[in-house]
Structure formats: structure tokens, C-alpha cells
Amino acid sequence: MPPSRSFWLLWAVLVIYGTWGGWRLPVSAEGQGFPAGALGFALAVVPGLAFVLVGFKRHIWRTVPYPRMQARADQILGSGTYKYLFLEAGVALILGSGAVLTGLVGLTRCVMLNASSSAILTSVFFLSGGFGMLCMFALNKSRGGNRSDA
């Protein structure tokens, strides 16, 4: 079953928020607060490495159904949204895409503004986590995870 219009609206909000967050990143307090230097770089790449390593775990992840949550999500976002979001598309795909978008826009804006190394490392942090989630999603899918027959 294809996702509902509400699901695509949720996806559009994620794209807008990811773009806006990345655009503001170099000039925001959050972007300036990341540690610089070797420690900052190490902290920036940890999320990506962690998600990729988790993706190499030997078991296949299957989403545990939550009937109450499924009923509520389908009621709010349209019939079949829970199944599509959690069993077919996967949350890691959606969150990873948003993090990559935030990181790419933030890194591009950092280059445009000649931003501080803290802001650049904050963008790298988002890219690392996003690409790690996307790799984790791909590894899980290649092993048969996120199937609706779970």
C-alpha cells in the first residue's frame, strides 16, 4: 500500500526542517558549540561508525508491532502509514536522509560563509550520523530486515 498524503506531508516537513537547520547551522549557537581540533573530529565521526557497526550485527532486526501505536499513527497519518514507515521504509532511512540533508546544507553554507571549524565539524557530525544510518538501513535491508512478515 502506498503511503498517504499525510506521510508525504511529514516527509516534506523533514526536508524543510533539514534544509532550514543546515542553513542556520553556521551562525547558530549550536553550530559554534562543537569542540574543535582532533577531539571535535573524533566526536564528529563516532555516530557514523557506531551506526555502521550496529548494521553489521548478525541478527536481522524486525520491528516489533505495537498495536496501540499502529492504530493511533494510522488514525492520524492515514491507513497503512505505520506499516509503511516502520516495516517497509524504515525509520533509519527517513532520519538518515534528514541528517544528511542538514549536514550537506550546513557544510555548503559553512564554505560560503567561511565559518569556524566548530560549525564545519557540526555539519560533519550530521553527515556522519546520517550516512551511518543509511548504511545501517542498507545492511539491514540486504539481510531481509524490516519485512512486513516479521
TORKOL-555673 format. One line per field, with one value per residue: x, y, z of N, C-alpha, C in turn; residue in one letter. Coordinates in steps of 0.001 Angstrom, whole numbers, plus 500000, padded with zeros to 6 digits. Example, Ala and Ser with C-alpha at 12.3 -4.5 7.8 and 13.67 -1.06 7.14 Angstrom:
n_c1 <- c(513190  512850)
n_c2 <- c(494310  497750)
n_c3 <- c(507800  507080)
ca_c1 <- c(512300  513670)
ca_c2 <- c(495500  498940)
ca_c3 <- c(507800  507140)
c_c1 <- c(513200  512900)
c_c2 <- c(496700  500030)
c_c3 <- c(507800  507870)
residu <- c(a  s)
END
This chain:
n_c1 <- c(500845  500672  502115  500221  498876  499379  501701  503537  503410  504555  507109  507836  507938  510140  512154  512070  512680  515207  516672  516402  517545  520177  520908  520904  522832  525729  525678  524404  524126  524381  525883  528308  529162  530386  533204  536491  539283  541242  539767  537150  536863  537029  534740  532851  532865  532131  529259  528604  530358  529467  526761  527175  528653  526732  524967  526260  525740  524889  522230  518916  517045  513808  510875  509105  505726  503497  500458  498709  500097  500249  497546  496953  498815  497989  495440  495919  497785  496873  495581  497616  500031  501715  502654  504023  505941  507407  507854  508353  509652  511346  512619  515233  516015  514522  515253  518021  518222  517280  519287  521561  520824  520679  523380  524716  523651  524393  527227  527768  526890  528668  531061  530435  530219  532657  532986  533535  535712  534345  531647  531843  532589  530280  528496  529730  529312  526507  526426  527958  526438  524046  524839  525774  523384  522001  523653  523378  520655  520693  522317  520728  518424  519545  519884  517386  515851  513329  510958  507534  506432  507278)
n_c2 <- c(498819  502148  505089  507497  510837  512322  511153  511940  514653  514784  513933  516090  518139  517269  517580  520374  521237  520057  521404  524068  523891  523157  525432  527425  526501  527285  529827  529598  529141  526506  525430  526668  525652  523169  521092  521949  520891  517849  516321  517216  516329  513560  513163  513884  511888  509594  508927  507967  505765  504184  503599  502177  499971  498804  498072  495875  493810  490431  489490  489748  492625  493117  494901  495323  494858  497345  497479  499512  501864  501625  501788  504401  505945  505317  506363  509113  509763  508413  505443  502569  503865  503425  500798  501181  503127  502002  499290  498904  501166  502148  503688  504518  505160  507458  509254  509240  510328  512925  513850  513748  515632  517970  518110  518390  520808  522501  522249  523255  525882  526656  526724  528771  530953  531022  529749  528927  526309  524795  524980  523704  521123  520437  520171  518013  516111  515723  514737  512398  510873  510664  509341  507035  505985  505515  503570  501574  501034  500045  497753  496290  495914  494369  491986  491087  492418  494544  493575  493056  490726  490133)
n_c3 <- c(500000  499081  500623  502563  501932  504165  505153  503192  503613  506154  505416  503760  505661  507107  505162  504764  507367  507701  505715  506558  509135  508456  507009  508931  510640  510584  511756  514141  517730  518483  516411  516825  519202  519130  519861  518705  516640  517060  518911  518404  515735  516123  517711  515818  513864  515202  515423  512808  512493  514630  513921  511528  512460  514151  512182  511100  512806  513500  513641  512240  512226  513255  513200  516113  516453  517535  518548  519614  519076  516321  515560  516366  514860  512262  512372  512635  510544  508332  506802  506861  507140  509380  508939  506532  507259  509458  508841  506102  504812  506856  509740  510027  507438  506897  508996  508611  506047  506532  508297  506654  504737  506336  507136  504621  503579  505680  505602  503065  503406  505402  503977  502177  503933  505107  507636  511138  512439  514265  513465  510998  511820  513194  511077  509799  511753  511555  508902  509203  511069  509583  507152  508352  509434  507038  505875  507814  507482  504833  505126  506880  505304  503233  504489  504861  506719  508301  507219  506375  507255  509721)
ca_c1 <- c(500000  501468  501882  499170  499304  499924  503080  504349  503475  505571  508390  508116  508340  511514  513030  512120  513395  516613  517267  516459  518532  521503  521155  521188  523873  526986  525512  523669  524930  524653  526959  529555  529493  531048  534649  537333  540516  541189  538649  535936  536785  536716  533327  532016  532776  531642  527915  528632  530998  528598  525616  527651  528982  525471  524403  526935  525341  524493  520794  518051  516114  512417  510151  508099  504488  502841  499097  498123  500789  499870  496194  496999  499530  497123  494320  496376  498501  496231  495655  498798  501242  502591  503303  504985  507024  508241  508169  508821  510645  512320  512856  516627  516069  513953  516104  519323  518095  517198  520593  522458  520404  521131  524834  525140  523307  525242  528606  527787  526784  529932  532040  530022  530434  533978  532615  534531  535886  533282  530453  532130  532529  528879  527943  530311  528607  525230  526712  528418  525284  523104  525370  525795  522019  521665  524394  522722  519406  521007  522782  519565  517580  520206  519741  515973  515201  512223  509913  506217  506010  508025)
ca_c2 <- c(500000  503382  505959  508501  512225  512783  510689  512813  515938  514589  513901  517459  518880  516849  518216  521804  521405  519721  522493  525257  523635  523237  526823  528207  525853  528018  531053  529318  528837  525066  525202  527204  524994  521872  521230  521989  520103  516392  515822  517507  515428  512222  513169  514038  510645  508497  508429  507181  504477  503402  503077  501162  498773  498193  497456  494608  492770  489219  489199  490601  493392  493153  495857  494715  495616  497978  497695  500795  502903  501466  502328  505866  506504  505177  507285  510482  509949  507697  503989  501935  504664  502766  499667  501701  503859  501185  497958  498885  502219  502154  504978  504898  505787  508796  510081  509357  511288  514264  514233  514022  516912  519020  518191  518924  522235  523188  522289  524195  527245  526924  527105  530079  531995  530839  529575  528372  524855  524202  524853  522675  519819  520154  519649  516677  515262  515361  513873  511115  510160  510373  508283  505817  505442  504986  502306  500619  500670  499210  496453  495602  495505  493314  490748  490764  493119  495464  492952  493152  489427  489924)
ca_c3 <- c(500000  499039  501781  502443  501760  505456  505229  502338  504299  507180  504705  503325  506858  507391  504168  505069  508630  507458  504947  507422  510182  507854  506608  510141  511425  510787  512537  515379  518918  518463  515459  517370  520459  518943  520085  517501  516708  516933  519706  517648  514587  516643  518093  514631  513081  516029  515090  511581  512776  515518  513174  510582  513232  514561  510982  510830  513757  512787  513599  511412  513042  512814  514015  516971  516251  518673  518023  520005  518322  514924  515391  516516  513703  511088  512545  512421  509279  507234  506861  506297  507331  510352  508277  505559  507932  510335  508334  504725  504554  507938  510368  509782  506115  506978  509850  507957  504939  507122  508843  505520  504160  507251  507051  503316  503506  506655  505118  501944  503969  506106  502958  501659  504940  505704  509042  512068  512377  515081  512626  509991  512483  513483  509820  509608  512712  510932  507752  509712  511609  508503  506297  509164  509471  505712  505728  508694  506815  503666  505620  507433  504173  502485  505258  504970  507835  508038  506396  506993  507791  510973)
c_c1 <- c(500891  501148  500829  499758  499901  501373  503979  504444  504534  506967  508785  508567  509779  512491  513180  512931  514883  517334  517435  517507  519953  521877  521556  522394  525139  526860  524795  524626  525297  525824  528307  530023  530218  532546  535432  538541  540268  540027  537330  535772  536416  535242  532403  531857  532227  530229  527901  529240  530102  527426  526037  527987  527731  524825  525026  526585  524729  522987  520054  517098  514738  511679  509091  506817  503934  501425  498498  498760  500407  498490  496199  497687  498666  495923  494736  496921  497888  496499  496921  500097  502217  503358  504359  506198  507958  508642  508740  509906  511729  512592  514281  516777  515600  514834  517487  519299  518036  518535  521586  522106  520869  522642  525326  524856  524188  526679  528749  527747  528049  531007  531718  530379  531828  533831  533740  534619  534837  532018  530648  532030  531107  528198  528459  529649  527272  525439  527112  527247  524291  523582  525454  524425  521619  522404  523762  521424  519682  521479  521618  518655  518211  520117  518283  515263  514109  511178  508593  505710  506686  507098)
c_c2 <- c(501245  504274  507026  509889  512780  512357  511593  514213  515883  514587  515314  518329  518533  517517  519712  522039  521098  520829  523735  525076  523711  524655  527673  527695  526684  529254  530824  529024  527353  524747  525671  526455  523669  522032  521180  521081  518613  515792  516044  516582  514017  512127  513243  512733  509464  508037  507556  505814  503593  502800  501996  499872  498055  497498  496117  493508  491600  488984  490173  491331  493311  494073  495113  495519  496144  498331  499048  501939  502841  502064  503848  506517  506425  506113  508716  510683  509208  506199  503462  502688  503986  501631  500161  502319  502929  499839  497963  499925  502203  503558  505455  505584  507237  509718  510284  510358  512717  514747  514545  515362  518076  519212  518785  520414  523025  523313  523256  525631  527624  527376  528502  531204  531966  530699  528935  526856  524144  523994  523781  521293  519452  519600  518244  515675  514795  514436  512475  510282  509759  509257  506964  505167  504842  503669  501219  500123  499725  497819  495633  495093  494347  491959  490376  491421  494048  494861  493008  491813  489112  489532)
c_c3 <- c(500000  500234  501497  502206  503044  505620  504392  502913  505408  506560  504262  504505  507220  506431  504467  506345  508460  506703  505815  508511  509646  507475  507804  510916  511620  511666  513863  516525  518948  517536  515968  518608  520329  519161  518778  517697  516592  517728  518973  516455  515036  517038  516881  513857  513884  515645  513833  511796  513637  514750  512182  511322  513719  513367  510646  511835  512996  512718  512694  512353  512429  513760  514814  516809  517581  518234  518376  519228  516848  514675  515443  515307  512450  511163  512196  511009  508098  507313  506177  506524  508288  509683  507289  506247  508689  509739  506923  504463  505618  508439  510085  508431  506200  507819  509238  506818  505453  507659  507730  504887  505032  507155  505746  503187  504468  506185  503947  502444  504737  505120  502420  502627  505549  507224  509847  511930  513231  514262  511559  510621  512899  512236  509542  510555  512127  509738  508206  510230  510524  507593  507063  509240  508128  505444  506588  508065  505647  504099  506163  506316  503414  503188  505475  506122  507355  507118  507131  507526  509116  512099)
residu <- c(m  p  p  s  r  s  f  w  l  l  w  a  v  l  v  i  y  g  t  w  g  g  w  r  l  p  v  s  a  e  g  q  g  f  p  a  g  a  l  g  f  a  l  a  v  v  p  g  l  a  f  v  l  v  g  f  k  r  h  i  w  r  t  v  p  y  p  r  m  q  a  r  a  d  q  i  l  g  s  g  t  y  k  y  l  f  l  e  a  g  v  a  l  i  l  g  s  g  a  v  l  t  g  l  v  g  l  t  r  c  v  m  l  n  a  s  s  s  a  i  l  t  s  v  f  f  l  s  g  g  f  g  m  l  c  m  f  a  l  n  k  s  r  g  g  n  r  s  d  a)
END
